[in-house]
Amino acid sequence: RLACGLLRTAEEAVELQRRFVTLPNAVSAVCRGDYDVPAAAMSAPDLAHMLEGTARSPPARPQAEAVLAAHGRTPACAEAVIAALEAMPFKSTIMQHSGHSIVHIDGDAFTWLWSLVQEYLLVPGSPASLTKFWHSVASIQEVHTASVCQSCSLFFGDSVNPLRTAFGKYLTHLAVTRSEELRTAFHLGVVPELRQSVAHRSQTCRIDYPNALHFGQWSRSLLPRLLRASGPAQPMLQSELMELPPTILAGLVDDPLLDAFGGDMAAVCDRISQDAAVLMQWVTRRRLLAVPLVARRNLCVRLVPSLGALPREIAPVVVHVMAGSAAKELPPYKVTTKRSLLAMASVWVAAGFVLALHLVGAITFAGLAGGGPGRAQLVDTDA
């Protein structure tokens, strides 16, 4: 870089090589980057503008990738990728007949930009942060809530799925690299709404901004893997999840996530059991037997008032726990299906048929041995 500052033109570099000695490889590469490759001199705003324009043009993407590669992995390159991502060229607005709009995400355009993020930003040692971008994504859609606007309320469609998938990959990257940004980014998935609700200009409804990245069905396979990969940050992430209402927490905590909590299963159970109706829908025989004994007893205490409404596979467990029995003393539960009922019926029919044969044989033998008028009748009947 000192040589580039001293050399005014590429001809001076050639003259230096001719008159003195061959330049070292590192200096030669810098000279070529400054004089022979114009892409190396492009600024971050120019690169970002190029990426924004080619995001929706698939034929132009290979050329943009070639220019970005020629520029090299510089801070300007990382800045350009972040700027292009924050500009959201993949977002479009579809107007409804009532004047409200719904946001649509071009999954192909976003996937291409996200591939550049993974190549240039999500690498070890990269200081780049995408928190600002994910904040913008979280409040990307507005929802009108009122009787007047109820028919045209806007909700998230399948087009936001690529954004959620990328958010999960970003959280995993932060967890693996032990980044301090993990807690801030993870909090985006916990809060139901980031922006404050405002009144509509017509004063007839309220405009909400629900969190598009709020953990839900889409994150059920992500959360167990994320907790296990977070290492020392796992207690912090679990405490964030404990802030969720019991209704939302119960929808997230399935068997894999419950196992990922490890020794903190009792805290999860206590949080969910705060709502009896939610606990009734969440509890299963497997979950009841998987939690520690103290947590199991607390759950059973909450379930006893609704003992008559419990499923048949759960009620015996509650009764045994309340009676002080250990889990190993519980009788195994057998699921009764239509096939098993037919098998049991066929066994009983066969047993009855065998018993009837034995009875007929015994009566016949008794009649033959006793003689008398009934003997001939029994012989004829037997014949």
C-alpha positions in Angstrom: 0.0 0.0 0.0 2.9 2.3 0.5 4.0 1.6 -3.0 0.6 2.5 -4.3 0.9 5.8 -2.5 4.3 6.5 -4.1 3.4 5.4 -7.6 1.3 7.8 -9.6 0.6 5.6 -12.6 0.9 2.0 -13.7 3.7 3.0 -16.1 5.8 4.0 -13.1 5.4 0.5 -11.7 6.6 -1.0 -15.0 9.5 1.4 -15.1 10.5 0.5 -11.6 10.5 -3.1 -12.5 12.7 -2.5 -15.6 15.2 -0.2 -14.0 15.6 -1.9 -10.7 14.4 -5.3 -9.4 11.2 -7.3 -9.8 8.6 -6.1 -7.3 7.5 -8.6 -4.6 4.3 -10.5 -5.3 2.3 -8.7 -2.7 3.3 -5.3 -4.1 2.5 -6.5 -7.6 -0.9 -7.6 -6.6 -1.7 -4.3 -5.0 -0.5 -2.4 -8.1 -2.7 -4.6 -10.3 -5.7 -4.0 -8.0 -5.3 -0.3 -8.2 -4.4 0.1 -11.9 -5.6 -3.0 -13.8 -8.9 -3.9 -12.1 -11.3 -1.0 -11.9 -13.7 -2.9 -9.7 -11.1 -2.7 -6.9 -11.6 1.1 -6.8 -15.4 1.0 -6.6 -16.9 2.6 -3.5 -19.4 0.9 -1.1 -22.4 3.0 -2.3 -21.7 2.1 -5.9 -21.4 -1.6 -5.1 -24.6 -1.4 -3.0 -26.5 0.3 -5.9 -25.3 -2.4 -8.3 -26.5 -5.2 -6.0 -29.9 -3.5 -5.5 -30.4 -3.2 -9.2 -29.5 -6.8 -10.0 -31.4 -8.5 -7.1 -34.6 -8.6 -9.3 -32.7 -9.4 -12.5 -31.6 -13.0 -12.5 -29.6 -12.7 -15.8 -27.5 -9.9 -14.3 -26.6 -11.7 -11.1 -23.5 -13.6 -12.3 -22.0 -10.3 -13.6 -22.6 -8.6 -10.3 -21.1 -11.5 -8.4 -18.0 -11.3 -10.7 -17.6 -7.6 -10.0 -18.0 -8.2 -6.3 -15.4 -10.9 -6.4 -13.0 -8.7 -8.4 -13.4 -6.0 -5.8 -12.3 -8.4 -3.1 -13.2 -9.0 0.5 -12.8 -5.5 1.8 -14.8 -3.5 4.4 -16.4 -1.6 1.5 -17.7 -5.0 0.1 -19.2 -5.9 3.5 -20.7 -2.4 3.8 -22.2 -2.7 0.3 -23.8 -6.1 1.0 -25.4 -4.8 4.2 -26.7 -1.6 2.5 -28.2 -3.6 -0.3 -29.9 -5.9 2.2 -31.3 -3.0 4.2 -32.7 -1.4 1.1 -34.9 -4.5 0.7 -35.2 -4.7 -3.1 -37.0 -8.0 -2.6 -40.0 -6.3 -0.9 -43.0 -5.3 -2.9 -46.4 -3.9 -1.9 -49.7 -5.3 -3.2 -52.6 -2.9 -2.9 -56.0 -4.2 -1.8 -59.4 -2.9 -3.1 -60.0 -1.2 0.2 -56.8 0.9 0.0 -54.7 -1.2 2.4 -51.5 -2.9 1.3 -50.0 -6.2 2.0 -46.2 -6.9 1.8 -45.0 -9.6 -0.5 -41.4 -10.9 -0.4 -39.6 -12.0 -3.6 -38.1 -15.2 -2.3 -35.7 -15.6 -5.2 -34.3 -12.1 -4.9 -33.8 -12.4 -1.2 -32.2 -15.8 -1.5 -29.6 -14.4 -3.9 -28.8 -11.5 -1.6 -28.6 -13.8 1.4 -26.1 -16.0 -0.4 -23.9 -13.0 -0.6 -24.4 -12.4 3.1 -23.2 -15.9 3.8 -20.2 -15.6 1.6 -18.9 -12.2 2.6 -20.4 -11.5 6.1 -21.1 -14.8 8.0 -17.5 -15.8 8.2 -15.3 -16.2 11.3 -13.9 -12.9 12.5 -16.3 -10.8 10.6 -17.5 -7.8 12.7 -20.5 -7.2 10.5 -23.9 -6.9 12.3 -27.3 -7.4 10.8 -29.4 -6.3 13.8 -30.6 -3.1 12.1 -31.8 -5.1 9.2 -33.7 -7.7 11.3 -35.4 -4.9 13.2 -36.7 -3.6 10.0 -37.9 -7.0 8.9 -39.7 -7.6 12.2 -42.0 -4.7 11.6 -42.3 -5.0 7.8 -46.1 -5.4 7.8 -48.8 -3.3 9.3 -52.1 -4.8 10.4 -55.4 -2.9 10.8 -57.5 -4.1 13.8 -61.0 -2.7 14.0 -64.5 -3.6 13.1 -64.3 -1.4 10.0 -61.0 -3.0 8.8 -61.7 -6.5 10.0 -62.5 -7.8 6.6 -59.2 -6.6 5.2 -56.9 -7.4 8.1 -53.4 -8.3 6.9 -51.5 -11.3 8.1 -48.2 -12.8 7.1 -48.2 -15.2 4.2 -45.8 -17.8 3.0 -43.6 -15.2 1.3 -42.0 -14.3 4.6 -40.7 -17.9 5.1 -37.3 -17.2 3.4 -36.8 -14.3 5.9 -37.6 -16.5 8.9 -35.3 -19.3 7.6 -32.4 -16.8 7.1 -33.1 -15.3 10.6 -32.7 -18.8 12.1 -29.4 -19.3 10.2 -28.2 -15.9 11.5 -29.0 -16.9 15.1 -27.2 -20.2 14.7 -24.2 -18.3 13.3 -24.2 -16.0 16.4 -24.5 -19.0 18.7 -21.7 -20.9 17.1 -19.3 -17.9 17.0 -20.2 -17.0 20.7 -21.2 -13.5 19.5 -22.4 -10.9 22.1 -25.0 -9.9 19.7 -26.9 -13.2 20.2 -29.1 -11.9 23.0 -30.2 -8.8 21.1 -31.0 -10.8 18.0 -32.7 -13.6 20.0 -34.9 -11.1 21.7 -36.4 -10.1 18.3 -38.0 -13.6 18.2 -39.4 -13.3 21.7 -41.3 -10.0 21.6 -44.7 -10.1 19.9 -44.4 -6.5 18.6 -41.5 -4.1 18.2 -43.2 -0.9 17.1 -45.8 1.0 19.1 -49.4 0.8 17.8 -50.7 4.0 16.3 -54.2 5.3 15.5 -55.3 5.3 11.9 -55.7 8.7 10.4 -59.5 8.0 10.0 -59.6 7.4 13.8 -61.7 4.3 13.1 -59.1 1.7 13.7 -55.7 1.0 15.2 -52.6 0.0 13.2 -50.4 -2.7 14.7 -47.0 -3.9 13.6 -46.8 -7.6 14.6 -43.4 -9.2 14.7 -42.8 -11.2 11.5 -39.9 -12.9 13.3 -41.9 -13.9 16.4 -41.1 -17.5 17.3 -44.0 -19.8 16.3 -44.5 -23.0 14.3 -41.7 -22.1 12.0 -39.2 -22.1 14.8 -40.0 -25.5 16.4 -37.1 -27.3 14.8 -34.8 -24.3 15.2 -35.0 -23.6 19.0 -33.8 -27.0 20.3 -30.7 -26.8 18.0 -30.1 -23.2 18.9 -30.2 -23.9 22.7 -27.7 -26.8 22.3 -25.4 -24.7 20.1 -25.4 -21.6 22.3 -23.1 -23.1 25.0 -22.6 -20.7 27.9 -25.4 -18.4 26.5 -28.0 -21.2 26.9 -29.3 -20.0 30.3 -29.7 -16.5 28.9 -31.7 -17.7 26.0 -33.9 -19.9 28.2 -34.6 -16.9 30.5 -35.8 -15.0 27.4 -38.2 -17.8 26.5 -39.5 -17.8 30.1 -40.8 -14.3 29.5 -43.3 -15.6 27.0 -47.0 -16.0 28.1 -48.0 -19.6 28.9 -50.1 -19.8 25.8 -47.3 -18.9 23.5 -44.7 -20.9 25.4 -46.8 -24.0 25.4 -47.1 -23.7 21.6 -43.3 -23.7 21.3 -42.3 -26.3 23.9 -42.6 -29.7 22.2 -40.7 -32.8 23.3 -37.4 -31.9 21.6 -37.4 -28.4 23.1 -38.3 -29.7 26.5 -35.4 -32.1 26.4 -33.1 -29.3 25.3 -34.0 -27.4 28.5 -32.3 -30.1 30.5 -32.2 -29.3 34.2 -34.5 -26.3 33.7 -37.6 -28.4 32.8 -39.2 -27.6 36.1 -39.1 -23.8 35.3 -40.9 -24.5 32.0 -43.5 -26.6 33.6 -44.2 -24.0 36.3 -44.6 -21.3 33.7 -47.0 -23.3 31.6 -49.0 -24.5 34.6 -49.9 -21.0 35.5 -52.8 -21.4 33.0 -54.8 -24.5 33.8 -56.5 -24.6 30.4 -53.2 -24.3 28.5 -51.7 -27.1 30.8 -54.6 -29.4 29.9 -53.8 -29.1 26.2 -50.0 -29.3 26.6 -49.5 -32.2 29.0 -48.9 -35.7 27.6 -48.0 -38.9 29.3 -44.5 -38.8 27.9 -43.9 -35.2 29.1 -45.4 -36.0 32.5 -43.0 -38.9 33.0 -40.0 -37.0 31.5 -39.9 -34.1 33.9 -38.2 -34.3 37.3 -40.2 -35.7 40.3 -40.8 -32.3 41.9 -42.1 -30.8 38.7 -44.2 -33.9 38.0 -45.9 -33.5 41.4 -46.5 -29.8 40.9 -48.1 -30.6 37.5 -50.3 -33.3 39.0 -51.5 -31.0 41.7 -52.6 -28.5 39.0 -54.2 -31.4 37.0 -56.2 -33.0 39.9 -59.1 -30.6 39.8 -59.7 -31.6 36.2 -59.1 -35.3 36.7 -62.4 -36.3 35.1 -61.6 -34.5 31.9 -58.0 -35.9 31.5 -57.3 -38.4 28.8 -57.2 -42.0 29.8 -53.4 -42.3 29.4 -52.8 -39.4 31.7 -55.3 -39.9 34.5 -53.6 -43.0 36.0 -50.3 -41.2 36.1 -51.8 -38.3 38.1 -53.5 -40.8 40.5 -50.3 -42.7 41.1 -48.3 -39.5 41.7 -50.8 -38.1 44.0 -50.8 -41.4 45.9 -47.0 -41.2 46.4 -46.2 -44.0 43.9 -42.9 -43.8 42.0 -42.8 -43.6 38.2 -41.5 -47.2 37.9 -44.6 -48.5 39.7 -46.9 -47.1 37.0 -48.6 -49.7 34.8 -47.6 -49.4 31.2 -50.3 -47.7 29.1 -51.5 -49.7 26.1 -53.1 -47.8 23.3 -56.4 -49.4 22.2 -57.0 -49.3 18.5 -59.6 -50.8 16.3 -57.1 -53.5 15.2 -56.3 -54.5 18.7 -60.0 -54.7 19.6 -60.6 -57.0 16.7 -57.7 -59.2 17.7 -59.0 -59.4 21.3 -62.5 -60.3 20.0 -61.1 -63.1 17.9 -59.2 -64.5 20.8 -62.3 -64.5 23.0 -64.3 -66.2 20.3 -61.7 -68.9 19.8 -61.5 -69.5 23.5 -65.3 -69.8 23.7 -65.4 -72.2 20.9 -62.7 -74.4 22.5 -64.7 -74.3 25.8 -67.9 -75.3 24.1 -66.1 -78.3 22.5 -64.9 -79.4 25.9 -68.3 -79.1 27.4 -70.0 -81.2 24.6 -67.3 -83.8 25.0 -67.7 -84.0 28.7 -71.5 -84.3 28.5 -71.3 -87.0 25.8 -68.8 -89.0 27.8 -71.0 -88.8 30.9 -74.0 -90.0 29.0 -72.2 -93.0 27.5 -70.8 -94.0 30.9 -74.1 -93.7 32.7 -76.3 -95.8 30.3 -80.2 -95.5 30.4 -82.6 -94.2 27.9 -80.6 -91.1 27.4 -77.6 -93.1 26.2 -79.1 -94.0 22.8 -80.3 -90.4 22.3 -76.8 -89.1 23.1 -75.3 -91.7 20.7 -77.6 -90.7 18.0 -77.1 -87.0 18.6 -73.3 -87.5 18.6 -73.5 -89.5 15.4 
